[in-house]
Amino acid sequence: MTFLKKAGFIALTFLFAISLKAQYSISGKIMNAENSEALTGAHVYLQGTALGAASGNDGEFTIQGISEGNYIVRVSFFGFETQEQTLEITGDINDFKSELKPTSIDLNAVVVTGTRTEKTLKNTPVLTHVIGKDALESQAVTYLPQVLAQGDASFEMFRDNTVNTFSLDGLGAEYILFLVDGERIAGETKGTVEVSRINPENIERVEMIKGAASTLYGSNAIGGVVNVITKSVSQPVELRAGVKTALFTDPAEDKGRSDDYYFGNINLSGNKLSSFTDFKVNHYAPYDLSEGAGIYGIMTQEKENNFVINQKLTYRASDKFSVSAKASFFQLNTDYKLENYPDKLSRDFTWGAKASYYPSAKAKYELSYNSDHNKIYDVENDADHLDYDNLYNNLRLLSTLKLLKNNTLTGGFEYVNETQSSVQNNIDDKTQDNVILYAQDEYEVNDLLTLTGGARMEFHSVYGDHFTPQISAMLSPGNFKVRGSYGKGFRAPTVKELYTDHYRIPVPGAPFPMYLDGNADLKPEESNYYSASVQYANEKIDVSAIYSVNEISNLITTDSIYKVVMDFTVIPPRPSEIDYMYSNVEEARISSLSFLLKYRLTDDLTFSASLKYSDPKNLTTDDDLLNIRKNNARFNLDYRKTFDNYRLDVNLNSSYYGEKTVADIYSQQGGIKELDGFNLWKLTTTHTFNNRFTVTLGVNNIFDVTDEEPKYFNLTTPGRMYVLGLSVNL
């Protein structure tokens, strides 16, 4: 008998044995404490087990397969206070009830990203910004970075020539680690992960931490971590479908256009097995802000169509063991108006599996494998030509042990393999491997002080060994939280940055061709991240001040010109070609001061604000780093009111984007270009009837702000947009 057969036989025997234990169930109802109305989508979870459920449209839930014993039952729902109850299970419980109090500030909400262990917001040693599904719904979000940019001034979404991209605290998308349920998503275009494949309708909440504040994530997390937590199945059969559209006028052609978004999900849940299937389709209409310049170059927004379908299966063998498997397929078609520029076809297939084992309430083990395969094709004359091929494989083992009542140890192992080929970049099947060991210890010294420390050791196939420590402390005097942390970050140059060979940069309207080359002599980037924050919070107000410094050595940029070809046939002579190269900036520093405020004005009205000032410096030259805004601000006013079977949600948002300095690629003399700041206003109303029908009405860019120099992609909105939406829950 082969090893695999033996392993399979042992696993089946184990599953059969644990299924024979006496098992019970909990059934009950989750309600609003103020009006006794049922809450749909509230989460009920047994701590220290693999078991949980979400309430259906009637507020009812059932959790099965519970062994005899004592449990802590946690009930949570965004917009309401999280509750915990202790239950002794000796038989079926059919009358469990929980009444949650409405609040816009839930300090007991559970987060997992900062430490990979469950911690309430008020007790997490790593400051975490949480955006719940209520925000995604009230803001009519169709693209994940929209809600991040609207809620946090440190996060900016913008367009970079042919791709949508984003930054966090001034660092670009290549420095931000995006996770879905704790697993990294890979595959990138021009350094930007294609997050269009994340369906906003499938998101329960988003957790964001800044800088290298956690040793548990390592490479690509120098700028921060964004972890998307997806929804769980809430009832035996759940069907949902909807559409949202944004209507606008193409400013160049004075024609009406629309961006359309279709979505749906089919969810099934049985005693042990649950299935979650969701899909989305986006149609983006083309427009150009350059008054016809798109005929000669890349348009501001090309015609794009994308769709994604996700499938997740979860099998809960018992309260101590569960397995899940997932698969996702994403396709993006981009049709370029420029005749001599090929259309693009991007396909991504992701699959993975995870097993979770809870031997006791004090221990948890997870084993997961994730594979992400991204391909990009040039489409010419109805034929597809493979241009880019990226395969990412990740094997991870994670363990969490509560050694003492006040001491938790988290540790694990990861193996990462990444292979990339690109015809356009002249990269042929280059591979990198990384073996990682990490450990982190949380120690609650007393009610006042919590300490967290850890280390990560990476064994990189190209750059050898790298050790990255992290330490943080939290003081909790009364309603205050004082946090301080230090983390060392490490990012190895990507295959593209090392081996790209004479890639032509698509720049609309450029007076001469520009090329980009890799650099095999690049050094890995390392960062020292320091942060200190003070938070005051109660049931009415949550306010924080955060100061952070991110010191980065060997920062990789594309600003270095290593070759200029001159045309001497004209007077005066001028460049006919400029070649850029990936290169290291010896020392850079981004210092930031941020303020966050959330204030509950009344039971139905909440005001929130996020303000950021940053000082980005190239310490080698003492110049400011390019493409980083020093000042940003976001303001949100949210109103929620329930009238019998009708709920009204209103969101008014103001987003200020400060001035920005960029390289003036359109000038034959080179130099830099100062871009003006701007302010955008947005109003969204959501009308929900009987928890089943939702109508969305809104206006984006209320005051019709447009860009006076759109070729620099400072502001890429086509102007005022009218938003309409309809969804149905069955």
KOLDOLO-259874 format. One record per residue (C-alpha): residue number from 1; residue in one letter; x, y, z. Coordinates in steps of 0.5 Angstrom, whole numbers, plus 500, padded with zeros to 3 digits. Layout:
N
NUM / a / X / Y / Z
...
END
This chain:
730
1 / m / 500 / 500 / 500
2 / t / 503 / 507 / 498
3 / f / 504 / 512 / 503
4 / l / 498 / 516 / 500
5 / k / 493 / 511 / 501
6 / k / 496 / 510 / 508
7 / a / 495 / 517 / 509
8 / g / 488 / 517 / 506
9 / f / 486 / 511 / 510
10 / i / 488 / 514 / 517
11 / a / 485 / 521 / 515
12 / l / 478 / 517 / 514
13 / t / 479 / 513 / 520
14 / f / 480 / 519 / 524
15 / l / 474 / 523 / 521
16 / f / 469 / 516 / 522
17 / a / 472 / 516 / 529
18 / i / 470 / 523 / 531
19 / s / 463 / 523 / 528
20 / l / 461 / 517 / 532
21 / k / 462 / 522 / 539
22 / a / 455 / 524 / 541
23 / q / 453 / 531 / 538
24 / y / 448 / 536 / 540
25 / s / 446 / 543 / 537
26 / i / 444 / 550 / 538
27 / s / 438 / 553 / 535
28 / g / 436 / 560 / 537
29 / k / 434 / 567 / 534
30 / i / 438 / 574 / 534
31 / m / 434 / 580 / 535
32 / n / 435 / 588 / 535
33 / a / 435 / 590 / 542
34 / e / 431 / 596 / 541
35 / n / 425 / 594 / 537
36 / s / 426 / 586 / 537
37 / e / 427 / 586 / 530
38 / a / 430 / 580 / 527
39 / l / 437 / 581 / 524
40 / t / 439 / 578 / 518
41 / g / 447 / 576 / 517
42 / a / 449 / 576 / 524
43 / h / 455 / 571 / 526
44 / v / 454 / 566 / 532
45 / y / 461 / 562 / 533
46 / l / 463 / 557 / 538
47 / q / 470 / 560 / 541
48 / g / 475 / 554 / 540
49 / t / 472 / 550 / 535
50 / a / 470 / 550 / 528
51 / l / 463 / 551 / 528
52 / g / 459 / 557 / 527
53 / a / 453 / 560 / 523
54 / a / 450 / 566 / 520
55 / s / 442 / 568 / 522
56 / g / 437 / 568 / 516
57 / n / 432 / 573 / 514
58 / d / 428 / 571 / 520
59 / g / 434 / 572 / 525
60 / e / 434 / 564 / 526
61 / f / 440 / 560 / 526
62 / t / 442 / 553 / 528
63 / i / 449 / 550 / 529
64 / q / 450 / 542 / 529
65 / g / 455 / 537 / 531
66 / i / 457 / 540 / 538
67 / s / 460 / 536 / 543
68 / e / 458 / 536 / 550
69 / g / 462 / 541 / 554
70 / n / 462 / 548 / 556
71 / y / 463 / 554 / 551
72 / i / 463 / 561 / 550
73 / v / 458 / 563 / 544
74 / r / 460 / 570 / 541
75 / v / 454 / 573 / 537
76 / s / 457 / 579 / 532
77 / f / 454 / 584 / 527
78 / f / 456 / 590 / 524
79 / g / 453 / 596 / 527
80 / f / 451 / 592 / 533
81 / e / 455 / 591 / 540
82 / t / 458 / 584 / 540
83 / q / 456 / 579 / 545
84 / e / 459 / 573 / 549
85 / q / 455 / 568 / 553
86 / t / 458 / 562 / 557
87 / l / 454 / 556 / 555
88 / e / 454 / 548 / 558
89 / i / 452 / 543 / 553
90 / t / 449 / 537 / 555
91 / g / 444 / 536 / 550
92 / d / 440 / 540 / 544
93 / i / 439 / 548 / 546
94 / n / 433 / 550 / 542
95 / d / 431 / 557 / 545
96 / f / 438 / 561 / 545
97 / k / 436 / 568 / 544
98 / s / 441 / 574 / 543
99 / e / 439 / 581 / 543
100 / l / 444 / 586 / 540
101 / k / 444 / 593 / 542
102 / p / 445 / 598 / 535
103 / t / 452 / 602 / 535
104 / s / 456 / 605 / 530
105 / i / 463 / 604 / 535
106 / d / 463 / 596 / 536
107 / l / 470 / 596 / 541
108 / n / 468 / 588 / 542
109 / a / 468 / 587 / 534
110 / v / 473 / 581 / 533
111 / v / 479 / 582 / 528
112 / v / 484 / 577 / 526
113 / t / 489 / 580 / 521
114 / g / 494 / 583 / 526
115 / t / 496 / 577 / 530
116 / r / 493 / 572 / 526
117 / t / 489 / 570 / 532
118 / e / 482 / 573 / 534
119 / k / 482 / 579 / 538
120 / t / 477 / 584 / 540
121 / l / 478 / 591 / 537
122 / k / 479 / 594 / 543
123 / n / 485 / 589 / 545
124 / t / 489 / 588 / 539
125 / p / 496 / 590 / 540
126 / v / 496 / 592 / 532
127 / l / 492 / 598 / 530
128 / t / 487 / 595 / 525
129 / h / 482 / 599 / 521
130 / v / 476 / 595 / 520
131 / i / 471 / 596 / 514
132 / g / 464 / 592 / 515
133 / k / 459 / 590 / 510
134 / d / 455 / 596 / 512
135 / a / 459 / 601 / 509
136 / l / 460 / 597 / 502
137 / e / 453 / 596 / 502
138 / s / 451 / 604 / 504
139 / q / 457 / 606 / 499
140 / a / 454 / 602 / 493
141 / v / 461 / 599 / 492
142 / t / 463 / 595 / 485
143 / y / 471 / 595 / 486
144 / l / 474 / 594 / 493
145 / p / 479 / 600 / 493
146 / q / 473 / 604 / 492
147 / v / 471 / 603 / 500
148 / l / 478 / 603 / 502
149 / a / 480 / 610 / 499
150 / q / 473 / 613 / 501
151 / g / 474 / 611 / 509
152 / d / 482 / 612 / 510
153 / a / 486 / 618 / 507
154 / s / 492 / 614 / 507
155 / f / 489 / 609 / 502
156 / e / 489 / 612 / 495
157 / m / 486 / 609 / 488
158 / f / 488 / 612 / 482
159 / r / 490 / 610 / 474
160 / d / 497 / 609 / 472
161 / n / 497 / 609 / 464
162 / t / 493 / 603 / 462
163 / v / 492 / 600 / 469
164 / n / 488 / 602 / 476
165 / t / 492 / 602 / 482
166 / f / 493 / 604 / 489
167 / s / 497 / 606 / 494
168 / l / 498 / 606 / 502
169 / d / 501 / 611 / 506
170 / g / 505 / 613 / 500
171 / l / 507 / 606 / 498
172 / g / 505 / 603 / 491
173 / a / 501 / 597 / 490
174 / e / 507 / 592 / 490
175 / y / 508 / 594 / 497
176 / i / 501 / 592 / 500
177 / l / 500 / 585 / 501
178 / f / 492 / 583 / 499
179 / l / 489 / 577 / 502
180 / v / 483 / 573 / 502
181 / d / 481 / 570 / 508
182 / g / 488 / 570 / 510
183 / e / 491 / 567 / 503
184 / r / 495 / 572 / 499
185 / i / 492 / 573 / 492
186 / a / 498 / 574 / 487
187 / g / 499 / 575 / 479
188 / e / 500 / 583 / 478
189 / t / 500 / 588 / 472
190 / k / 505 / 593 / 472
191 / g / 506 / 592 / 480
192 / t / 499 / 592 / 481
193 / v / 495 / 586 / 484
194 / e / 488 / 585 / 480
195 / v / 483 / 586 / 485
196 / s / 478 / 586 / 480
197 / r / 477 / 579 / 482
198 / i / 474 / 580 / 489
199 / n / 467 / 581 / 489
200 / p / 465 / 586 / 494
201 / e / 458 / 583 / 495
202 / n / 462 / 577 / 498
203 / i / 465 / 581 / 503
204 / e / 464 / 581 / 510
205 / r / 469 / 586 / 512
206 / v / 476 / 588 / 511
207 / e / 481 / 589 / 516
208 / m / 487 / 594 / 514
209 / i / 494 / 594 / 518
210 / k / 499 / 599 / 516
211 / g / 507 / 598 / 515
212 / a / 511 / 592 / 517
213 / a / 507 / 591 / 523
214 / s / 506 / 584 / 523
215 / t / 512 / 579 / 523
216 / l / 507 / 574 / 520
217 / y / 506 / 576 / 513
218 / g / 513 / 578 / 511
219 / s / 515 / 580 / 504
220 / n / 510 / 585 / 500
221 / a / 508 / 587 / 507
222 / i / 512 / 593 / 507
223 / g / 507 / 598 / 506
224 / g / 501 / 594 / 510
225 / v / 496 / 588 / 509
226 / v / 489 / 588 / 507
227 / n / 485 / 582 / 509
228 / v / 478 / 581 / 506
229 / i / 474 / 576 / 510
230 / t / 469 / 573 / 506
231 / k / 461 / 572 / 508
232 / s / 459 / 565 / 510
233 / v / 453 / 561 / 509
234 / s / 447 / 564 / 513
235 / q / 441 / 559 / 511
236 / p / 440 / 552 / 508
237 / v / 438 / 556 / 501
238 / e / 440 / 563 / 499
239 / l / 439 / 566 / 493
240 / r / 441 / 573 / 491
241 / a / 442 / 577 / 485
242 / g / 443 / 585 / 483
243 / v / 445 / 590 / 478
244 / k / 448 / 597 / 479
245 / t / 450 / 602 / 474
246 / a / 453 / 609 / 473
247 / l / 451 / 613 / 468
248 / f / 455 / 619 / 465
249 / t / 457 / 623 / 459
250 / d / 464 / 622 / 455
251 / p / 467 / 629 / 456
252 / a / 471 / 628 / 449
253 / e / 465 / 626 / 445
254 / d / 459 / 628 / 449
255 / k / 456 / 622 / 449
256 / g / 452 / 618 / 454
257 / r / 456 / 612 / 457
258 / s / 455 / 607 / 463
259 / d / 459 / 602 / 467
260 / d / 455 / 596 / 469
261 / y / 456 / 591 / 475
262 / y / 452 / 585 / 475
263 / f / 452 / 580 / 481
264 / g / 449 / 574 / 484
265 / n / 450 / 568 / 489
266 / i / 447 / 561 / 490
267 / n / 449 / 559 / 497
268 / l / 447 / 552 / 500
269 / s / 448 / 549 / 507
270 / g / 447 / 542 / 510
271 / n / 448 / 539 / 517
272 / k / 456 / 539 / 515
273 / l / 457 / 541 / 508
274 / s / 456 / 548 / 506
275 / s / 457 / 551 / 499
276 / f / 458 / 558 / 497
277 / t / 458 / 560 / 490
278 / d / 458 / 567 / 487
279 / f / 459 / 571 / 481
280 / k / 460 / 578 / 478
281 / v / 460 / 582 / 471
282 / n / 463 / 589 / 470
283 / h / 462 / 593 / 464
284 / y / 467 / 599 / 464
285 / a / 465 / 604 / 458
286 / p / 471 / 607 / 455
287 / y / 472 / 615 / 455
288 / d / 477 / 620 / 454
289 / l / 479 / 626 / 458
290 / s / 484 / 629 / 453
291 / e / 479 / 632 / 448
292 / g / 481 / 626 / 442
293 / a / 488 / 625 / 444
294 / g / 486 / 618 / 445
295 / i / 486 / 617 / 438
296 / y / 494 / 618 / 438
297 / g / 495 / 615 / 445
298 / i / 492 / 611 / 451
299 / m / 485 / 613 / 453
300 / t / 483 / 615 / 460
301 / q / 479 / 609 / 461
302 / e / 479 / 604 / 455
303 / k / 473 / 599 / 454
304 / e / 474 / 593 / 459
305 / n / 469 / 587 / 461
306 / n / 471 / 582 / 466
307 / f / 467 / 577 / 470
308 / v / 469 / 572 / 476
309 / i / 466 / 566 / 479
310 / n / 468 / 563 / 486
311 / q / 466 / 557 / 489
312 / k / 468 / 555 / 496
313 / l / 466 / 548 / 500
314 / t / 466 / 547 / 507
315 / y / 466 / 541 / 511
316 / r / 465 / 541 / 518
317 / a / 467 / 533 / 520
318 / s / 466 / 535 / 528
319 / d / 466 / 541 / 532
320 / k / 474 / 540 / 532
321 / f / 475 / 539 / 525
322 / s / 474 / 542 / 518
323 / v / 476 / 542 / 511
324 / s / 475 / 547 / 506
325 / a / 476 / 548 / 498
326 / k / 476 / 553 / 494
327 / a / 476 / 555 / 486
328 / s / 476 / 562 / 482
329 / f / 476 / 564 / 475
330 / f / 477 / 571 / 473
331 / q / 477 / 574 / 466
332 / l / 479 / 581 / 464
333 / n / 478 / 584 / 457
334 / t / 481 / 590 / 455
335 / d / 479 / 593 / 448
336 / y / 484 / 599 / 446
337 / k / 482 / 604 / 441
338 / l / 489 / 605 / 439
339 / e / 490 / 601 / 432
340 / n / 497 / 599 / 433
341 / y / 496 / 597 / 440
342 / p / 494 / 590 / 442
343 / d / 488 / 589 / 446
344 / k / 489 / 585 / 452
345 / l / 486 / 578 / 455
346 / s / 487 / 577 / 462
347 / r / 486 / 570 / 465
348 / d / 487 / 568 / 473
349 / f / 485 / 561 / 476
350 / t / 486 / 560 / 483
351 / w / 485 / 554 / 487
352 / g / 486 / 552 / 494
353 / a / 485 / 548 / 500
354 / k / 485 / 548 / 508
355 / a / 484 / 544 / 514
356 / s / 483 / 546 / 521
357 / y / 484 / 542 / 527
358 / y / 482 / 545 / 534
359 / p / 484 / 539 / 539
360 / s / 482 / 544 / 545
361 / a / 479 / 551 / 546
362 / k / 487 / 553 / 547
363 / a / 490 / 550 / 541
364 / k / 489 / 551 / 533
365 / y / 492 / 548 / 527
366 / e / 491 / 550 / 520
367 / l / 494 / 547 / 514
368 / s / 493 / 550 / 507
369 / y / 495 / 550 / 500
370 / n / 494 / 556 / 495
371 / s / 495 / 556 / 488
372 / d / 494 / 562 / 483
373 / h / 496 / 562 / 476
374 / n / 495 / 569 / 472
375 / k / 496 / 569 / 464
376 / i / 496 / 575 / 460
377 / y / 495 / 575 / 452
378 / d / 496 / 580 / 447
379 / v / 490 / 580 / 442
380 / e / 491 / 581 / 435
381 / n / 487 / 579 / 429
382 / d / 483 / 575 / 433
383 / a / 489 / 571 / 435
384 / d / 491 / 570 / 443
385 / h / 499 / 571 / 444
386 / l / 501 / 569 / 451
387 / d / 505 / 575 / 453
388 / y / 505 / 574 / 461
389 / d / 505 / 568 / 465
390 / n / 505 / 568 / 473
391 / l / 504 / 562 / 477
392 / y / 504 / 562 / 485
393 / n / 504 / 557 / 490
394 / n / 504 / 557 / 497
395 / l / 504 / 552 / 502
396 / r / 503 / 554 / 510
397 / l / 502 / 551 / 517
398 / l / 500 / 555 / 522
399 / s / 499 / 553 / 530
400 / t / 496 / 557 / 535
401 / l / 497 / 555 / 542
402 / k / 494 / 559 / 549
403 / l / 500 / 557 / 553
404 / l / 497 / 560 / 559
405 / k / 491 / 564 / 561
406 / n / 495 / 570 / 559
407 / n / 500 / 568 / 554
408 / t / 499 / 566 / 546
409 / l / 504 / 563 / 542
410 / t / 503 / 563 / 534
411 / g / 508 / 560 / 530
412 / g / 508 / 557 / 523
413 / f / 512 / 555 / 516
414 / e / 511 / 557 / 509
415 / y / 514 / 555 / 502
416 / v / 513 / 560 / 497
417 / n / 514 / 558 / 489
418 / e / 513 / 563 / 484
419 / t / 515 / 562 / 476
420 / q / 514 / 568 / 471
421 / s / 515 / 568 / 464
422 / s / 513 / 574 / 459
423 / v / 515 / 575 / 452
424 / q / 514 / 583 / 452
425 / n / 519 / 583 / 458
426 / n / 523 / 578 / 455
427 / i / 523 / 574 / 461
428 / d / 523 / 566 / 460
429 / d / 521 / 562 / 465
430 / k / 525 / 565 / 471
431 / t / 523 / 562 / 478
432 / q / 524 / 564 / 486
433 / d / 523 / 560 / 492
434 / n / 522 / 562 / 499
435 / v / 522 / 558 / 505
436 / i / 520 / 562 / 511
437 / l / 519 / 560 / 519
438 / y / 516 / 565 / 524
439 / a / 513 / 565 / 531
440 / q / 510 / 571 / 535
441 / d / 508 / 571 / 542
442 / e / 503 / 575 / 546
443 / y / 503 / 576 / 553
444 / e / 498 / 580 / 557
445 / v / 502 / 582 / 563
446 / n / 496 / 585 / 567
447 / d / 490 / 589 / 565
448 / l / 494 / 595 / 563
449 / l / 500 / 592 / 559
450 / t / 500 / 587 / 553
451 / l / 506 / 586 / 550
452 / t / 507 / 582 / 543
453 / g / 514 / 580 / 540
454 / g / 516 / 576 / 534
455 / a / 521 / 574 / 529
456 / r / 521 / 571 / 521
457 / m / 526 / 568 / 518
458 / e / 526 / 567 / 510
459 / f / 531 / 563 / 506
460 / h / 530 / 566 / 499
461 / s / 533 / 562 / 493
462 / v / 536 / 569 / 490
463 / y / 538 / 573 / 496
464 / g / 539 / 568 / 502
465 / d / 537 / 569 / 509
466 / h / 533 / 575 / 512
467 / f / 531 / 576 / 519
468 / t / 526 / 580 / 521
469 / p / 524 / 582 / 528
470 / q / 517 / 585 / 531
471 / i / 515 / 588 / 537
472 / s / 509 / 592 / 540
473 / a / 506 / 594 / 546
474 / m / 499 / 597 / 548
475 / l / 497 / 600 / 555
476 / s / 490 / 601 / 557
477 / p / 489 / 606 / 562
478 / g / 481 / 607 / 562
479 / n / 478 / 608 / 555
480 / f / 485 / 610 / 553
481 / k / 489 / 605 / 548
482 / v / 497 / 607 / 547
483 / r / 500 / 603 / 542
484 / g / 507 / 603 / 540
485 / s / 511 / 598 / 535
486 / y / 517 / 597 / 531
487 / g / 517 / 592 / 525
488 / k / 523 / 590 / 520
489 / g / 520 / 589 / 513
490 / f / 524 / 585 / 507
491 / r / 522 / 585 / 500
492 / a / 526 / 581 / 495
493 / p / 526 / 584 / 488
494 / t / 521 / 581 / 483
495 / v / 522 / 577 / 477
496 / k / 520 / 583 / 473
497 / e / 524 / 588 / 476
498 / l / 530 / 583 / 475
499 / y / 530 / 581 / 468
500 / t / 525 / 585 / 464
501 / d / 529 / 587 / 457
502 / h / 527 / 593 / 454
503 / y / 520 / 594 / 455
504 / r / 516 / 599 / 451
505 / i / 512 / 604 / 456
506 / p / 505 / 605 / 454
507 / v / 505 / 613 / 455
508 / p / 499 / 617 / 451
509 / g / 502 / 623 / 447
510 / a / 509 / 622 / 449
511 / p / 514 / 625 / 444
512 / f / 519 / 619 / 443
513 / p / 519 / 612 / 445
514 / m / 521 / 610 / 452
515 / y / 523 / 603 / 455
516 / l / 524 / 600 / 461
517 / d / 529 / 595 / 463
518 / g / 531 / 590 / 469
519 / n / 537 / 590 / 473
520 / a / 540 / 584 / 476
521 / d / 544 / 587 / 481
522 / l / 538 / 590 / 485
523 / k / 539 / 589 / 492
524 / p / 533 / 587 / 496
525 / e / 529 / 592 / 500
526 / e / 529 / 593 / 507
527 / s / 525 / 597 / 512
528 / n / 524 / 599 / 519
529 / y / 517 / 601 / 521
530 / y / 516 / 605 / 527
531 / s / 509 / 607 / 530
532 / a / 506 / 610 / 536
533 / s / 498 / 612 / 537
534 / v / 494 / 614 / 542
535 / q / 486 / 612 / 542
536 / y / 480 / 614 / 546
537 / a / 474 / 610 / 545
538 / n / 467 / 609 / 548
539 / e / 460 / 608 / 546
540 / k / 460 / 615 / 543
541 / i / 466 / 617 / 540
542 / d / 473 / 613 / 537
543 / v / 479 / 618 / 536
544 / s / 486 / 616 / 534
545 / a / 492 / 620 / 533
546 / i / 498 / 616 / 529
547 / y / 505 / 617 / 528
548 / s / 509 / 613 / 523
549 / v / 516 / 613 / 520
550 / n / 517 / 608 / 515
551 / e / 525 / 608 / 513
552 / i / 526 / 604 / 507
553 / s / 533 / 602 / 504
554 / n / 534 / 600 / 497
555 / l / 528 / 603 / 495
556 / i / 526 / 600 / 488
557 / t / 524 / 605 / 483
558 / t / 523 / 606 / 475
559 / d / 526 / 614 / 475
560 / s / 533 / 612 / 474
561 / i / 535 / 614 / 466
562 / y / 541 / 610 / 464
563 / k / 541 / 612 / 457
564 / v / 538 / 617 / 452
565 / v / 539 / 617 / 444
566 / m / 539 / 624 / 441
567 / d / 536 / 626 / 435
568 / f / 541 / 631 / 432
569 / t / 538 / 632 / 425
570 / v / 533 / 637 / 428
571 / i / 536 / 644 / 431
572 / p / 536 / 644 / 437
573 / p / 537 / 637 / 438
574 / r / 532 / 633 / 442
575 / p / 531 / 626 / 445
576 / s / 529 / 620 / 440
577 / e / 529 / 615 / 446
578 / i / 529 / 615 / 453
579 / d / 531 / 608 / 457
580 / y / 529 / 607 / 464
581 / m / 532 / 602 / 469
582 / y / 530 / 599 / 475
583 / s / 534 / 602 / 481
584 / n / 535 / 602 / 488
585 / v / 535 / 609 / 492
586 / e / 540 / 608 / 498
587 / e / 535 / 611 / 503
588 / a / 528 / 613 / 503
589 / r / 523 / 615 / 509
590 / i / 516 / 616 / 509
591 / s / 513 / 620 / 516
592 / s / 506 / 620 / 517
593 / l / 501 / 623 / 522
594 / s / 494 / 621 / 521
595 / f / 488 / 622 / 525
596 / l / 482 / 618 / 525
597 / l / 475 / 620 / 528
598 / k / 468 / 616 / 529
599 / y / 463 / 620 / 533
600 / r / 456 / 618 / 534
601 / l / 452 / 624 / 533
602 / t / 445 / 621 / 535
603 / d / 443 / 614 / 535
604 / d / 442 / 614 / 527
605 / l / 447 / 619 / 525
606 / t / 455 / 618 / 525
607 / f / 460 / 622 / 523
608 / s / 467 / 620 / 521
609 / a / 474 / 623 / 519
610 / s / 480 / 621 / 516
611 / l / 486 / 626 / 516
612 / k / 493 / 624 / 513
613 / y / 500 / 629 / 513
614 / s / 506 / 625 / 510
615 / d / 513 / 627 / 509
616 / p / 516 / 623 / 503
617 / k / 524 / 624 / 503
618 / n / 529 / 621 / 498
619 / l / 535 / 621 / 504
620 / t / 540 / 620 / 499
621 / t / 538 / 627 / 495
622 / d / 534 / 630 / 500
623 / d / 529 / 631 / 495
624 / d / 521 / 629 / 496
625 / l / 519 / 622 / 493
626 / l / 515 / 623 / 487
627 / n / 508 / 621 / 486
628 / i / 506 / 621 / 493
629 / r / 501 / 626 / 496
630 / k / 503 / 630 / 502
631 / n / 496 / 631 / 505
632 / n / 489 / 627 / 504
633 / a / 483 / 628 / 508
634 / r / 476 / 624 / 508
635 / f / 469 / 625 / 511
636 / n / 463 / 621 / 512
637 / l / 456 / 622 / 514
638 / d / 452 / 616 / 515
639 / y / 445 / 616 / 517
640 / r / 441 / 609 / 518
641 / k / 434 / 609 / 520
642 / t / 429 / 603 / 520
643 / f / 421 / 604 / 519
644 / d / 418 / 597 / 520
645 / n / 419 / 593 / 514
646 / y / 423 / 599 / 511
647 / r / 431 / 601 / 512
648 / l / 434 / 607 / 510
649 / d / 441 / 608 / 509
650 / v / 444 / 615 / 507
651 / n / 452 / 616 / 506
652 / l / 455 / 623 / 504
653 / n / 462 / 623 / 503
654 / s / 468 / 628 / 501
655 / s / 474 / 626 / 499
656 / y / 480 / 631 / 499
657 / y / 486 / 629 / 495
658 / g / 492 / 634 / 496
659 / e / 498 / 636 / 491
660 / k / 502 / 631 / 488
661 / t / 509 / 632 / 484
662 / v / 510 / 627 / 478
663 / a / 516 / 626 / 473
664 / d / 514 / 630 / 467
665 / i / 515 / 625 / 462
666 / y / 511 / 629 / 456
667 / s / 517 / 635 / 457
668 / q / 523 / 634 / 452
669 / q / 527 / 637 / 457
670 / g / 525 / 633 / 463
671 / g / 524 / 635 / 470
672 / i / 518 / 635 / 474
673 / k / 510 / 637 / 474
674 / e / 506 / 640 / 480
675 / l / 499 / 637 / 480
676 / d / 493 / 641 / 483
677 / g / 489 / 638 / 489
678 / f / 482 / 637 / 488
679 / n / 476 / 635 / 492
680 / l / 470 / 630 / 490
681 / w / 463 / 629 / 493
682 / k / 459 / 623 / 493
683 / l / 452 / 622 / 496
684 / t / 449 / 615 / 496
685 / t / 442 / 612 / 499
686 / t / 440 / 605 / 500
687 / h / 433 / 603 / 501
688 / t / 432 / 596 / 504
689 / f / 425 / 593 / 504
690 / n / 423 / 587 / 508
691 / n / 430 / 585 / 508
692 / r / 429 / 582 / 501
693 / f / 429 / 588 / 496
694 / t / 434 / 593 / 496
695 / v / 434 / 600 / 491
696 / t / 440 / 604 / 491
697 / l / 440 / 611 / 488
698 / g / 446 / 616 / 488
699 / v / 451 / 621 / 485
700 / n / 458 / 621 / 485
701 / n / 462 / 627 / 484
702 / i / 456 / 631 / 485
703 / f / 460 / 638 / 483
704 / d / 462 / 635 / 476
705 / v / 470 / 636 / 478
706 / t / 474 / 634 / 472
707 / d / 482 / 634 / 470
708 / e / 485 / 640 / 467
709 / e / 491 / 636 / 465
710 / p / 488 / 629 / 464
711 / k / 494 / 626 / 461
712 / y / 498 / 626 / 467
713 / f / 492 / 622 / 470
714 / n / 491 / 626 / 476
715 / l / 484 / 626 / 476
716 / t / 481 / 620 / 472
717 / t / 473 / 621 / 473
718 / p / 469 / 623 / 467
719 / g / 465 / 628 / 471
720 / r / 458 / 627 / 475
721 / m / 456 / 620 / 475
722 / y / 449 / 618 / 477
723 / v / 448 / 611 / 480
724 / l / 442 / 606 / 480
725 / g / 442 / 599 / 483
726 / l / 437 / 594 / 485
727 / s / 438 / 587 / 488
728 / v / 434 / 581 / 491
729 / n / 435 / 576 / 496
730 / l / 431 / 570 / 496
END
